[in-house]
Amino acid sequence: MPYFEIGIYNPRNNENIGTLWRSAWQLGAAGIFTIGRPY
């Protein structure tokens, strides 16, 4: 199984983080990360 993570640049709100988390789980990602200002 390949190793990958999913990230987002400058998230605008908590809903974006929730969508990222859900998508990562469904795709089998090893983790998530954010770049830029805190949400």
C-alpha positions as CSV (number, residue, x, y, z in Angstrom):
1,M,0.0,0.0,0.0
2,P,1.5,3.4,-1.0
3,Y,2.2,6.1,1.6
4,F,0.7,9.5,1.0
5,E,-0.7,12.5,2.9
6,I,-3.2,15.2,1.9
7,G,-2.7,18.9,2.6
8,I,-4.4,22.2,2.2
9,Y,-3.0,25.7,1.7
10,N,-4.4,28.6,3.8
11,P,-7.6,26.9,5.0
12,R,-10.4,29.5,5.5
13,N,-12.5,27.7,8.1
14,N,-13.0,24.5,10.2
15,E,-15.3,23.0,7.5
16,N,-12.4,22.9,5.1
17,I,-10.3,20.9,7.6
18,G,-13.2,18.5,8.2
19,T,-13.6,17.9,4.5
20,L,-9.8,17.3,4.2
21,W,-9.9,14.9,7.1
22,R,-12.9,13.0,5.7
23,S,-11.4,12.8,2.2
24,A,-8.0,11.6,3.6
25,W,-9.7,8.8,5.6
26,Q,-11.8,7.7,2.5
27,L,-8.7,7.6,0.3
28,G,-6.5,5.8,2.9
29,A,-4.1,8.6,3.4
30,A,-1.4,8.3,6.2
31,G,-2.2,11.8,7.4
32,I,-3.2,15.4,6.7
33,F,-1.4,18.7,7.0
34,T,-2.1,22.5,6.6
35,I,0.2,25.2,5.2
36,G,-0.2,28.8,6.0
37,R,-2.2,30.7,8.5
38,P,-4.0,28.8,11.3
39,Y,-7.7,28.1,10.6
